[in-house]
């Protein structure tokens, strides 16, 4: 009878040890799973922020390109006006020169 009691105690001790080891394995797996989930969340947040920045950068670039186009159009118009003025002055000077030459060359 004493052997049976010892054997029962020994089996209970082994079962309890196996339960503790199993619980430790489960706890370790939970910790690893939580760490993996946290790492995935951080990576997802990093990617979301990068995507958000890219959208912000793209919006910024679109806005800047529109401003640059407007500025370029303004500069083009200014140069066009200057060119017209230069051409007008040149035509006036040419006409004056032609008149002066004609007055000198043609008899009155």
Secondary structure as GFF3:
##gff-version 3
##sequence-region A 1 108
A	DSSP	alpha_helix	2	105	.	.	.	ID=ss1
###
